[in-house]
């Protein structure tokens, strides 16, 4: 993409309120004139992530991440600046096609993400057409047997990959997309002998997987019951990670269900594609599924931006139970809780201190217990939506559910060794809990195991300590110093700059040579060289060259400051900086006078010149002593 004029960049930035864009990924709560939430870039329990809408800036005081709306998309979504610019321009209907080229008359050179996106679009169209064709008859029959309606097929863009090794490769070749491009998108695989490529997905029902923007980022494929074993190497196959697709960050059904999740403030976390589709068809449109059974911290961060409650709906087999426990453990480590203690703990103090966390980003985690031998799809088809809704209403907190599961095999007369084994199964999730929540569930275990509370508490603390010693020490997350330097910046310089971010047009009133900090000087020089009155903190950050200067602007802009008189306070800072410069000049002058006196004596002509300059500085101080 050729250079887009600054005025167009400003228009796109100003048309994308930062609180709206960030709010798609972070649950924000109003805090004065700012917004606060749990940082999407590191794990935390207490919100340290701030968004200042007026300045167009975000800043985390925990890990140091910060910037404007473009930088948020670049950091969070792994985009380049042109990609972030294009995404926000597209939302606003701004056409950037005239800038698509590296120079005058140059064709656009697609980037990696753009090429993958184009390949995925082509593949989705191909699979959709294949499902409606003669080779797709088996796929249509299978979907009909599973109860998938035409409406769901259209909504989720379900398709079919023909049972051939090169069906997509040949179709793509006719559209100018090479096998190498398909391989880059994860749609083709290079042969081991290097002789060519073959289609990754063959003889499968195809599920396009969309990202937050609705773009097709990857695919999942499900083999048919009668698939040729050469094609059905596994029941489910997903796209590999690419520049556009990361399994650990992507949830199937999120794009389709995002409005329902926001409306109900709840997400149903299921195991697979058909579960999501079946729930959607029965009116539960807030369903999502990780790609496999591994739910990651990134998934939960993404969901907690929109939902206050996550309900895990997994099959009642060993794998499903393990998935629930693993999901709870991840959430527990990340959020400081593992379950919904407010279901069992009535204390308002605990609720406020532990669950709400200032109301920003907290989630309740629950589990639906499906009847033995029934998965989500079967239950909905056979029993209907009302029966499932009743199960949802009786969902347990995930920790309570895990405790009950661990205790299920403990008979009344169980030995001490069996009881300890049951407790050990709970250690990962108990260790993730807040101490006060641990205590509540230890009381629950006391009733179930018949072990006195003090003994049980000591036992659990000892086992947790042993586990901690055996585990490799966790490296502390390195704090990001976005300022790029370890120095104490001059206070009146940063104060003056903070006021300039509120009134950039005052920059012309700042005398040259007054600031000593390089980052402050870079910002001031920029303001003096531009039409400062039209600039915002977000646009200033975009125009700065050094990371230190950009980070300083972010640091100062995000702080909630409302001075009564910006102009008066600015000139007060300038006067204090002038005084600082005069004192420095006086100190330097006195050193020169002393040095000259030692070298040339008191009657030296140079001494008299230096003394005259000292007197001139004194007269200037007296002249400016009265307030402005």
DODREN-587973 format. One record per residue (C-alpha): residue number from 0; residue in one letter; z negated, y, x. Coordinates in pm, whole numbers, plus 50000, padded with zeros to 5 digits. Each point is the difference from the previous one (the first is absolute). Layout:
<NUM,A,<Z,Y,X>>,
...
END
This chain:
<0,X,<50000,50000,50000>>,
<1,X,<50100,50338,50135>>,
<2,X,<49735,50268,50024>>,
<3,X,<49893,50110,49654>>,
<4,X,<49938,50377,49980>>,
<5,X,<49634,50099,50006>>,
<6,X,<50029,50170,49662>>,
<7,X,<50116,49670,49845>>,
<8,X,<49717,49810,50170>>,
<9,X,<49757,50262,49865>>,
<10,X,<50147,49964,49651>>,
<11,X,<49956,49621,50007>>,
<12,X,<49646,50022,50139>>,
<13,X,<49894,50265,49750>>,
<14,X,<50148,49796,49715>>,
<15,X,<49789,49694,50088>>,
<16,X,<49633,50086,49938>>,
<17,X,<49807,49813,50265>>,
<18,X,<49728,49894,49756>>,
<19,X,<50264,49826,49785>>,
<20,X,<50167,49816,50288>>,
<21,X,<49674,49896,50165>>,
<22,X,<49860,49914,49657>>,
<23,X,<50254,49719,49969>>,
<24,X,<49823,49821,50284>>,
<25,X,<49643,50137,49991>>,
<26,X,<49770,50047,49699>>,
<27,X,<49905,50365,50036>>,
<28,X,<49710,50180,49838>>,
<29,X,<49974,50375,49963>>,
<30,X,<49744,50150,50240>>,
<31,X,<49995,50377,49962>>,
<32,X,<50351,50126,50068>>,
<33,X,<50078,49690,50208>>,
<34,X,<50033,49630,49920>>,
<35,X,<49815,49713,50168>>,
<36,X,<50055,49627,50022>>,
<37,X,<49962,49694,50219>>,
<38,X,<50230,50022,50301>>,
<39,X,<50311,49779,49980>>,
<40,X,<50020,49983,50379>>,
<41,X,<49663,49838,50080>>,
<42,X,<49721,49810,49826>>,
<43,X,<49716,50214,49871>>,
<44,X,<49737,49995,49727>>,
<45,X,<49936,50373,49962>>,
<46,X,<50304,50227,49944>>,
<47,X,<50093,50210,50301>>,
<48,X,<50365,50051,49904>>,
<49,X,<50073,50354,49874>>,
<50,X,<50306,50156,49839>>,
<51,X,<50040,50377,49974>>,
<52,X,<50271,50073,49737>>,
<53,X,<50018,50373,50073>>,
<54,X,<50071,49940,50368>>,
<55,X,<50207,49684,49938>>,
<56,X,<49793,49810,50259>>,
<57,X,<49802,49675,50018>>,
<58,X,<49737,49911,50259>>,
<59,X,<49765,49707,50058>>,
<60,X,<49682,50101,50182>>,
<61,X,<49928,49632,50068>>,
<62,X,<50308,49888,50195>>,
<63,X,<50171,50335,50063>>,
<64,X,<50323,49932,49810>>,
<65,X,<50149,50314,49852>>,
<66,X,<50312,50201,49926>>,
<67,X,<50221,50114,49714>>,
<68,X,<50182,49803,49732>>,
<69,X,<50277,49887,50236>>,
<70,X,<49754,49881,50262>>,
<71,X,<49805,49807,49735>>,
<72,X,<50307,49796,49906>>,
<73,X,<50087,49955,50367>>,
<74,X,<49651,49872,50084>>,
<75,X,<49937,49797,49686>>,
<76,X,<50347,49859,49932>>,
<77,X,<50126,49981,50359>>,
<78,X,<50288,50238,49927>>,
<79,X,<50188,50231,50230>>,
<80,X,<50006,50370,49912>>,
<81,X,<50357,49980,49858>>,
<82,X,<49894,49705,49782>>,
<83,X,<49695,50184,49866>>,
<84,X,<50213,50310,49940>>,
<85,X,<50264,49795,49816>>,
<86,X,<49743,49825,49782>>,
<87,X,<49842,50326,49883>>,
<88,X,<50341,50166,49959>>,
<89,X,<50118,49711,49782>>,
<90,X,<49697,50041,49773>>,
<91,X,<50087,50364,49946>>,
<92,X,<50372,49946,49953>>,
<93,X,<50085,50189,50320>>,
<94,X,<50329,49885,50154>>,
<95,X,<49984,49960,50378>>,
<96,X,<50340,49833,50034>>,
<97,X,<50154,50308,50163>>,
<98,X,<49764,49951,50295>>,
<99,X,<50075,49628,50043>>,
<100,X,<50162,49999,50340>>,
<101,X,<49907,50060,50361>>,
<102,X,<50238,50289,50028>>,
<103,X,<50296,50178,49838>>,
<104,X,<50226,49740,49842>>,
<105,X,<49795,49709,50134>>,
<106,X,<49944,49699,49775>>,
<107,X,<49643,49912,49920>>,
<108,X,<49849,49730,50218>>,
<109,X,<49767,49793,49780>>,
<110,X,<49652,49936,50134>>,
<111,X,<49839,49654,49998>>,
<112,X,<49817,50058,49671>>,
<113,X,<50312,50139,49835>>,
<114,X,<50210,49701,50105>>,
<115,X,<49735,49755,49874>>,
<116,X,<49972,50185,49670>>,
<117,X,<50377,49988,49952>>,
<118,X,<50009,49627,50082>>,
<119,X,<49716,49932,49755>>,
<120,X,<50175,50190,49721>>,
<121,X,<50316,49803,50060>>,
<122,X,<49806,49671,50003>>,
<123,X,<49814,50084,49677>>,
<124,X,<50328,50073,49823>>,
<125,X,<50149,49678,50139>>,
<126,X,<49704,49785,49890>>,
<127,X,<49999,50162,49655>>,
<128,X,<50370,49927,49953>>,
<129,X,<49953,49644,50128>>,
<130,X,<49730,49932,49739>>,
<131,X,<50246,50088,49723>>,
<132,X,<50283,49795,50150>>,
<133,X,<50081,49630,49974>>,
<134,X,<49808,49902,50320>>,
<135,X,<49695,50177,49856>>,
<136,X,<49979,49779,49691>>,
<137,X,<49725,49785,50154>>,
<138,X,<49805,50313,50083>>,
<139,X,<50036,50136,49646>>,
<140,X,<49886,49668,49856>>,
<141,X,<49694,49993,50226>>,
<142,X,<49901,50356,49903>>,
<143,X,<50042,49911,49633>>,
<144,X,<49773,49697,50047>>,
<145,X,<49740,50228,50161>>,
<146,X,<50018,50231,49699>>,
<147,X,<50146,50295,50192>>,
<148,X,<50178,50230,49755>>,
<149,X,<50317,50201,50050>>,
<150,X,<49788,50317,49990>>,
<151,X,<49787,49880,50292>>,
<152,X,<50307,49887,50194>>,
<153,X,<50145,50349,49964>>,
<154,X,<49671,50182,50073>>,
<155,X,<49925,49803,50317>>,
<156,X,<50370,49965,50096>>,
<157,X,<49964,49624,50038>>,
<158,X,<50304,49828,50153>>,
<159,X,<50123,49676,50150>>,
<160,X,<50109,49902,50353>>,
<161,X,<50284,49743,49979>>,
<162,X,<49956,49663,50176>>,
<163,X,<50235,50089,50285>>,
<164,X,<49937,50086,50363>>,
<165,X,<50214,50314,50006>>,
<166,X,<50033,50128,49643>>,
<167,X,<49834,50336,50069>>,
<168,X,<50152,50034,50347>>,
<169,X,<50354,49969,49859>>,
<170,X,<49931,50235,49709>>,
<171,X,<49842,50258,50231>>,
<172,X,<50289,49975,50247>>,
<173,X,<50239,50115,49730>>,
<174,X,<49783,50311,49959>>,
<175,X,<49994,50076,50373>>,
<176,X,<49648,49867,50063>>,
<177,X,<49985,49775,50305>>,
<178,X,<49792,49682,50043>>,
<179,X,<49805,50191,50265>>,
<180,X,<49909,50267,49745>>,
<181,X,<49889,49729,49756>>,
<182,X,<49789,49840,50273>>,
<183,X,<49839,50337,50072>>,
<184,X,<49901,50012,49632>>,
<185,X,<49867,49642,50009>>,
<186,X,<50277,49876,49770>>,
<187,X,<50178,49789,50261>>,
<188,X,<49883,49786,50291>>,
<189,X,<50173,49965,50335>>,
<190,X,<50083,49640,50089>>,
<191,X,<49804,49856,50291>>,
<192,X,<50317,49928,50197>>,
<193,X,<50113,50361,49954>>,
<194,X,<50317,49894,49819>>,
<195,X,<49945,50225,49700>>,
<196,X,<49770,50061,49704>>,
<197,X,<49905,49835,49671>>,
<198,X,<49840,50127,49679>>,
<199,X,<49619,49995,50007>>,
<200,X,<49975,49955,49620>>,
<201,X,<50192,49709,49848>>,
<202,X,<49971,49827,49661>>,
<203,X,<49706,50216,49897>>,
<204,X,<49884,50227,49721>>,
<205,X,<49991,50341,50168>>,
<206,X,<49734,50265,49945>>,
<207,X,<50077,50346,50145>>,
<208,X,<49683,50160,50138>>,
<209,X,<49977,50377,49958>>,
<210,X,<49800,50250,50199>>,
<211,X,<49807,50298,49856>>,
<212,X,<50323,50194,49954>>,
<213,X,<50175,49720,49812>>,
<214,X,<50228,49921,50294>>,
<215,X,<50074,49631,50056>>,
<216,X,<49810,49933,50321>>,
<217,X,<50024,49620,50011>>,
<218,X,<50037,49680,49799>>,
<219,X,<49815,49689,49896>>,
<220,X,<50178,49678,49913>>,
<221,X,<49878,49700,49798>>,
<222,X,<50181,49667,50031>>,
<223,X,<50104,49805,49690>>,
<224,X,<49846,49661,49917>>,
<225,X,<50333,49829,50076>>,
<226,X,<50094,50210,50305>>,
<227,X,<50171,49830,50293>>,
<228,X,<49729,49934,50266>>,
<229,X,<50225,50165,50259>>,
<230,X,<49962,50327,49811>>,
<231,X,<49648,49950,49860>>,
<232,X,<49815,49984,50331>>,
<233,X,<49701,50156,49820>>,
<234,X,<49929,50075,49635>>,
<235,X,<49965,50373,50068>>,
<236,X,<50169,50203,50273>>,
<237,X,<49948,50373,50056>>,
<238,X,<50190,50252,50206>>,
<239,X,<49862,50037,50352>>,
<240,X,<49846,50331,50101>>,
<241,X,<50263,50265,50071>>,
<242,X,<50009,50374,50063>>,
<243,X,<49986,50041,49620>>,
<244,X,<49785,49707,49892>>,
<245,X,<49646,49902,50100>>,
<246,X,<49845,49709,49809>>,
<247,X,<49649,50116,50086>>,
<248,X,<50059,50333,49825>>,
<249,X,<50223,49899,49710>>,
<250,X,<49899,49867,49658>>,
<251,X,<50244,49840,49759>>,
<252,X,<49999,50175,49665>>,
<253,X,<49829,50317,50120>>,
<254,X,<50299,50225,49937>>,
<255,X,<50065,49846,49658>>,
<256,X,<49632,50017,49904>>,
<257,X,<49890,50323,50167>>,
<258,X,<49983,50205,49679>>,
<259,X,<49798,49731,49820>>,
<260,X,<49763,49973,50298>>,
<261,X,<49938,50375,49992>>,
<262,X,<49960,50002,49622>>,
<263,X,<49757,49706,49986>>,
<264,X,<49840,50080,50338>>,
<265,X,<50019,49627,50065>>,
<266,X,<50221,49760,50194>>,
<267,X,<50024,49626,49938>>,
<268,X,<50053,49828,50335>>,
<269,X,<50181,49668,49955>>,
<270,X,<50151,49739,50227>>,
<271,X,<50374,50020,49949>>,
<272,X,<50317,50137,49848>>,
<273,X,<49992,49799,49678>>,
<274,X,<49635,50093,49936>>,
<275,X,<50087,50369,50020>>,
<276,X,<50303,49958,49775>>,
<277,X,<49814,49788,49743>>,
<278,X,<49714,50251,49984>>,
<279,X,<50252,50283,49964>>,
<280,X,<50175,49823,49712>>,
<281,X,<49668,49947,49821>>,
<282,X,<49906,50367,50020>>,
<283,X,<49794,49997,50323>>,
<284,X,<50231,50227,50196>>,
<285,X,<49744,50092,50265>>,
<286,X,<50050,49671,50191>>,
<287,X,<50090,49973,50369>>,
<288,X,<50021,49720,50254>>,
<289,X,<49976,49989,50379>>,
<290,X,<50287,49819,50166>>,
<291,X,<49815,49674,50051>>,
<292,X,<49625,49976,49937>>,
<293,X,<49890,50225,50286>>,
<294,X,<49871,50328,49859>>,
<295,X,<49962,50258,50276>>,
<296,X,<49793,50313,50044>>,
<297,X,<50324,50199,49971>>,
<298,X,<50064,49846,49658>>,
<299,X,<49654,50095,49877>>,
<300,X,<50030,50352,50142>>,
<301,X,<50326,50039,49811>>,
<302,X,<49853,49873,49672>>,
<303,X,<49679,50202,50018>>,
<304,X,<50208,50318,49997>>,
<305,X,<50087,49924,49637>>,
<306,X,<49744,49751,49869>>,
<307,X,<49625,50003,49958>>,
<308,X,<49989,49625,49939>>,
<309,X,<50178,49708,50166>>,
<310,X,<49992,49672,49809>>,
<311,X,<50101,49691,50197>>,
<312,X,<50180,49743,49785>>,
<313,X,<50050,49694,50219>>,
<314,X,<50055,49635,49914>>,
<315,X,<49678,49796,49972>>,
<316,X,<50092,49768,50287>>,
<317,X,<49868,49999,50356>>,
<318,X,<50275,50230,50125>>,
<319,X,<49941,50245,49718>>,
<320,X,<49625,50004,50060>>,
<321,X,<50054,50057,50371>>,
<322,X,<50233,50287,49917>>,
<323,X,<49735,50167,49783>>,
<324,X,<49734,49968,50268>>,
<325,X,<50233,50128,50269>>,
<326,X,<50102,50299,49789>>,
<327,X,<49637,50083,49933>>,
<328,X,<49915,49978,50367>>,
<329,X,<50279,50240,50095>>,
<330,X,<49892,50247,49734>>,
<331,X,<49637,49961,50099>>,
<332,X,<50067,50082,50363>>,
<333,X,<50212,50295,49905>>,
<334,X,<49803,50153,49715>>,
<335,X,<49648,49892,50085>>,
<336,X,<49978,49789,49687>>,
<337,X,<50118,49659,49894>>,
<338,X,<49990,49970,49627>>,
<339,X,<49887,50221,49718>>,
<340,X,<49628,50050,50060>>,
<341,X,<49984,50239,49706>>,
<342,X,<50035,49694,49775>>,
<343,X,<49671,49862,50129>>,
<344,X,<49820,50302,50143>>,
<345,X,<49883,50250,49742>>,
<346,X,<49863,50253,50248>>,
<347,X,<50170,50336,49961>>,
<348,X,<49889,50089,50351>>,
<349,X,<50181,49700,50143>>,
<350,X,<50300,50067,49779>>,
<351,X,<50028,50357,50122>>,
<352,X,<49921,49926,50363>>,
<353,X,<50207,49689,50037>>,
<354,X,<50262,49958,49735>>,
<355,X,<50121,50350,49929>>,
<356,X,<50010,50133,50356>>,
<357,X,<50053,50350,49860>>,
<358,X,<50233,49848,49743>>,
<359,X,<50295,49977,50237>>,
<360,X,<50177,49673,50055>>,
<361,X,<49728,49756,49892>>,
<362,X,<50121,49686,49823>>,
<363,X,<49836,49724,49801>>,
<364,X,<50113,49650,50095>>,
<365,X,<50000,49722,49742>>,
<366,X,<50126,49645,49958>>,
<367,X,<50143,49833,49690>>,
<368,X,<49904,49633,49977>>,
<369,X,<50302,49813,49862>>,
<370,X,<49941,49666,49827>>,
<371,X,<50036,49698,50227>>,
<372,X,<50359,49888,50039>>,
<373,X,<50151,50318,49850>>,
<374,X,<50184,50268,50190>>,
<375,X,<50066,50352,49870>>,
<376,X,<50349,49925,49875>>,
<377,X,<49900,49679,49818>>,
<378,X,<49696,50163,49842>>,
<379,X,<50198,50294,49865>>,
<380,X,<50284,49786,49865>>,
<381,X,<49770,49746,49833>>,
<382,X,<49704,50218,49890>>,
<383,X,<50149,50346,49972>>,
<384,X,<49893,50348,50107>>,
<385,X,<49684,50018,49787>>,
<386,X,<49842,49702,50171>>,
<387,X,<50077,50146,50342>>,
<388,X,<49859,50337,49893>>,
<389,X,<49672,49824,49912>>,
<390,X,<49992,49848,50349>>,
<391,X,<50055,50344,50150>>,
<392,X,<49711,50144,49804>>,
<393,X,<49768,49734,50145>>,
<394,X,<50115,50041,50361>>,
<395,X,<49716,49966,50254>>,
<396,X,<49930,50213,50305>>,
<397,X,<50171,49835,50294>>,
<398,X,<49679,49950,50197>>,
<399,X,<49818,49853,49702>>,
<400,X,<50297,49770,49945>>,
<401,X,<50004,49896,50366>>,
<402,X,<49627,49926,49994>>,
<403,X,<50041,49787,49688>>,
<404,X,<50291,49813,50161>>,
<405,X,<49804,49932,50318>>,
<406,X,<49702,49874,49801>>,
<407,X,<50206,49783,49764>>,
<408,X,<49958,49683,50207>>,
<409,X,<49627,50042,50063>>,
<410,X,<49799,49750,49795>>,
<411,X,<49639,50081,49900>>,
<412,X,<49865,49760,50262>>,
<413,X,<50232,50110,50281>>,
<414,X,<49874,49976,50357>>,
<415,X,<49920,50303,50215>>,
<416,X,<50310,49928,50210>>,
<417,X,<50224,50010,49690>>,
<418,X,<49846,50329,49892>>,
<419,X,<50053,50153,50344>>,
<420,X,<50361,49881,49995>>,
<421,X,<50049,50176,49665>>,
<422,X,<49847,50320,50138>>,
<423,X,<50225,49982,50307>>,
<424,X,<50305,49992,49774>>,
<425,X,<49886,50335,49865>>,
<426,X,<49925,50168,50332>>,
<427,X,<50337,50174,50051>>,
<428,X,<49979,50178,49667>>,
<429,X,<49623,50056,50006>>,
<430,X,<50037,50156,50343>>,
<431,X,<50254,50243,49857>>,
<432,X,<49759,50129,49737>>,
<433,X,<49779,50302,49999>>,
<434,X,<49640,49891,50073>>,
<435,X,<49879,50100,49654>>,
<436,X,<50271,49787,49838>>,
<437,X,<49912,49710,50229>>,
<438,X,<49643,50019,49872>>,
<439,X,<50109,49977,49637>>,
<440,X,<50203,49686,50064>>,
<441,X,<49736,49843,50221>>,
<442,X,<49778,50025,49695>>,
<443,X,<50270,49818,49805>>,
<444,X,<50019,49730,50270>>,
<445,X,<49622,49964,49990>>,
<446,X,<50024,49885,49639>>,
<447,X,<50287,49762,50068>>,
<448,X,<49874,49842,50322>>,
<449,X,<49628,50005,49939>>,
<450,X,<49937,50155,50343>>,
<451,X,<49734,50276,50007>>,
<452,X,<50154,50344,50034>>,
<453,X,<49835,50089,50338>>,
<454,X,<50110,49667,50149>>,
<455,X,<50352,50038,49862>>,
<456,X,<50028,50357,50127>>,
<457,X,<49885,49905,50350>>,
<458,X,<50241,49705,50002>>,
<459,X,<50300,50212,49900>>,
<460,X,<49913,50277,50248>>,
<461,X,<49968,49740,50279>>,
<462,X,<50331,49832,49914>>,
<463,X,<50177,50336,49982>>,
<464,X,<49859,50096,50340>>,
<465,X,<50115,49669,50149>>,
<466,X,<50349,50051,49857>>,
<467,X,<50010,50351,50142>>,
<468,X,<49905,49875,50348>>,
<469,X,<50261,49724,49988>>,
<470,X,<50273,50236,49889>>,
<471,X,<50182,50200,50261>>,
<472,X,<49873,50358,50002>>,
<473,X,<50205,50223,49776>>,
<474,X,<50161,50283,50184>>,
<475,X,<49920,50332,49845>>,
<476,X,<50296,50176,49853>>,
<477,X,<50109,50269,50238>>,
<478,X,<49973,50342,49847>>,
<479,X,<50329,50181,50011>>,
<480,X,<49966,50336,50171>>,
<481,X,<50298,50174,49849>>,
<482,X,<49919,50317,50188>>,
<483,X,<50108,49817,50312>>,
<484,X,<49726,50155,50214>>,
<485,X,<49627,49980,50046>>,
<486,X,<49911,50367,50009>>,
<487,X,<49793,50245,49803>>,
<488,X,<50243,50248,49852>>,
<489,X,<49887,50365,49993>>,
<490,X,<49834,50052,49663>>,
<491,X,<50132,50348,49923>>,
<492,X,<50353,49889,50087>>,
<493,X,<49987,49706,49758>>,
<494,X,<49827,50217,49739>>,
<495,X,<50279,50258,50029>>,
<496,X,<50265,49728,49978>>,
<497,X,<49837,49849,49692>>,
<498,X,<50018,50341,49831>>,
<499,X,<50363,50037,50107>>,
<500,X,<50082,49672,49825>>,
<501,X,<49881,50171,49680>>,
<502,X,<50183,50328,50076>>,
<503,X,<50275,49923,50256>>,
<504,X,<50143,50354,49976>>,
<505,X,<49692,50131,50186>>,
<506,X,<50128,49836,50319>>,
<507,X,<50184,50319,50094>>,
<508,X,<49660,50175,50026>>,
<509,X,<49878,49766,50275>>,
<510,X,<50050,50161,50345>>,
<511,X,<50184,49797,50263>>,
<512,X,<49792,49837,50271>>,
<513,X,<49684,49988,49789>>,
<514,X,<49994,49623,49946>>,
<515,X,<49928,49761,50286>>,
<516,X,<50045,49661,49832>>,
<517,X,<50356,49860,50046>>,
<518,X,<50012,49840,49655>>,
<519,X,<49879,50318,49829>>,
<520,X,<50254,50203,50196>>,
<521,X,<50282,49765,49898>>,
<522,X,<49917,50044,49631>>,
<523,X,<49963,50377,50038>>,
<524,X,<50335,50029,50181>>,
<525,X,<50169,49804,49723>>,
<526,X,<49852,50225,49731>>,
<527,X,<50113,50313,50185>>,
<528,X,<50355,49867,50040>>,
<529,X,<50052,49905,49634>>,
<530,X,<49978,50160,49658>>,
<531,X,<49632,49911,49998>>,
<532,X,<49936,50105,49640>>,
<533,X,<50220,49714,49874>>,
<534,X,<49828,49731,50207>>,
<535,X,<49733,49753,49892>>,
<536,X,<49776,49785,50216>>,
<537,X,<50222,49700,49920>>,
<538,X,<50319,50181,50107>>,
<539,X,<49829,50137,50311>>,
<540,X,<49902,49647,50104>>,
<541,X,<50364,49889,49967>>,
<542,X,<50124,50279,50228>>,
<543,X,<49754,49947,50286>>,
<544,X,<50104,49810,50312>>,
<545,X,<49675,49868,50147>>,
<546,X,<49783,49734,49829>>,
<547,X,<49690,50199,50098>>,
<548,X,<50117,50312,49814>>,
<549,X,<50106,49800,49692>>,
<550,X,<49666,49818,49994>>,
<551,X,<49810,50327,50034>>,
<552,X,<50182,50147,49699>>,
<553,X,<49920,49688,49795>>,
<554,X,<49636,50007,50113>>,
<555,X,<49954,50363,49898>>,
<556,X,<50211,49997,49684>>,
<557,X,<49832,49708,49827>>,
<558,X,<49651,50154,50020>>,
<559,X,<49900,50161,49674>>,
<560,X,<49936,50367,50085>>,
<561,X,<50012,50289,49752>>,
<562,X,<49911,50326,50179>>,
<563,X,<49941,50305,49782>>,
<564,X,<50228,50222,50210>>,
<565,X,<50242,49812,50227>>,
<566,X,<50141,50316,50156>>,
<567,X,<49659,50149,50085>>,
<568,X,<49878,49674,50152>>,
<569,X,<50322,49965,50199>>,
<570,X,<49965,50347,50154>>,
<571,X,<49635,49926,50073>>,
<572,X,<50111,49692,50197>>,
<573,X,<50263,50207,50182>>,
<574,X,<49741,50260,50097>>,
<575,X,<49765,49731,50129>>,
<576,X,<50286,49853,50201>>,
<577,X,<50078,50344,50142>>,
<578,X,<49635,50036,50097>>,
<579,X,<50012,49658,50164>>,
<580,X,<50306,50107,50199>>,
<581,X,<49832,50327,50107>>,
<582,X,<49689,49814,50117>>,
<583,X,<50215,49757,50194>>,
<584,X,<50188,50288,50160>>,
<585,X,<49668,50169,50087>>,
<586,X,<49867,49679,50155>>,
<587,X,<50317,49955,50204>>,
<588,X,<49987,50367,50103>>,
<589,X,<49636,49974,50114>>,
<590,X,<50088,49695,50210>>,
<591,X,<50283,50192,50166>>,
<592,X,<49773,50302,50059>>,
<593,X,<49737,49781,50167>>,
<594,X,<50262,49822,50208>>,
<595,X,<50163,50329,50107>>,
<596,X,<49660,50156,50082>>,
<597,X,<49923,49705,50231>>,
<598,X,<50336,50016,50170>>,
<599,X,<50068,50379,50018>>,
<600,X,<49667,50177,49936>>,
<601,X,<49880,50243,49730>>,
<602,X,<50232,50284,50106>>,
<603,X,<50321,49799,49963>>,
<604,X,<50270,50174,49791>>,
<605,X,<50054,49666,49822>>,
<606,X,<49636,50007,49885>>,
<607,X,<50052,50339,49832>>,
<608,X,<50314,49873,49821>>,
<609,X,<49815,49695,49872>>,
<610,X,<49702,50208,49886>>,
<611,X,<50233,50233,49810>>,
<612,X,<50153,49701,49820>>,
<613,X,<49649,49878,49915>>,
<614,X,<49915,50341,49849>>,
<615,X,<50324,49995,49800>>,
<616,X,<49902,49662,49852>>,
<617,X,<49657,50139,49913>>,
<618,X,<50155,50300,49825>>,
<619,X,<50233,49769,49804>>,
<620,X,<49703,49789,49885>>,
<621,X,<49814,50312,49884>>,
<622,X,<50309,50125,49819>>,
<623,X,<50043,49675,49807>>,
<624,X,<49630,49931,49947>>,
<625,X,<50006,50125,49641>>,
<626,X,<50116,49736,49746>>,
<627,X,<50362,50009,49888>>,
END
